[in-house]
């Protein structure tokens, strides 16, 4: 999910927002007003979340 999350984050059509509070960091990715993915980093743990059907928002990868 990390590479897919980076693909969503670097897509010029999407906006992302970062919130940091102590040892916890949250990165949210939006397509318009819709939250499509979220990453939560707490200490050494990283968790990725995406909405059902998030793959339709991915950019085509270059071969």
Number of C-alpha atoms within 10 A of each C-alpha: 11 11 8 17 19 11 16 24 21 15 15 9 12 17 16 16 11 11 11 12 8 8 9 14 15 17 16 18 23 17 15 10 9 10 16 21 21 20 19 17 15 15 10 7 8 13 12 15 14 17 11 9 8 15 12 8 15 15 14 8 6 4 3
